[in-house]
Amino acid sequence: MPKNKSHSGTSKRIKVTGSGKLRREQAGRRHILEKKPSTLTRRLEGTEAVAKADVPRIKRLLGR
């Protein structure tokens, strides 16, 4: 039986912390930034925890 492969799109977007929690970047910070207020772009900095309801599905995609 072949090995399971992790979903490469998901693995690029979501990082697993040392304790096993899932972290993701926030949406809305890639392009068309000139018309967005700088307060919004500052608020979207950094990473967020993945929503509790999505964790089992994403862990399955990551092969965990």
Residue, then its C-alpha position, 0 to 999 in steps of 0.5 A: m500500500p502506498k504512503n499517504k500524501s499530505h495536501s500540498g496546498t494546505s501544507k503551504r498555507i497552514k503551519v503546525t506549532g510545536s504543541g500541535k496547534l494550527r496557525r494560518e495567515q489572515a486573508g486580505r493582505r496580498h493585493i489592492l492595498e492602496k485603497k485599504p486603510s492602513t489600520l486594516t492592513r496593520r490589524l491583519e498582520g501576523t497569524e491566527a489560530v485555525a477555527k475549531a470547527d475546521v481543525p479536524r478537516i485540516k489535520r486530515l489534509l495534512g496527514r496528521 
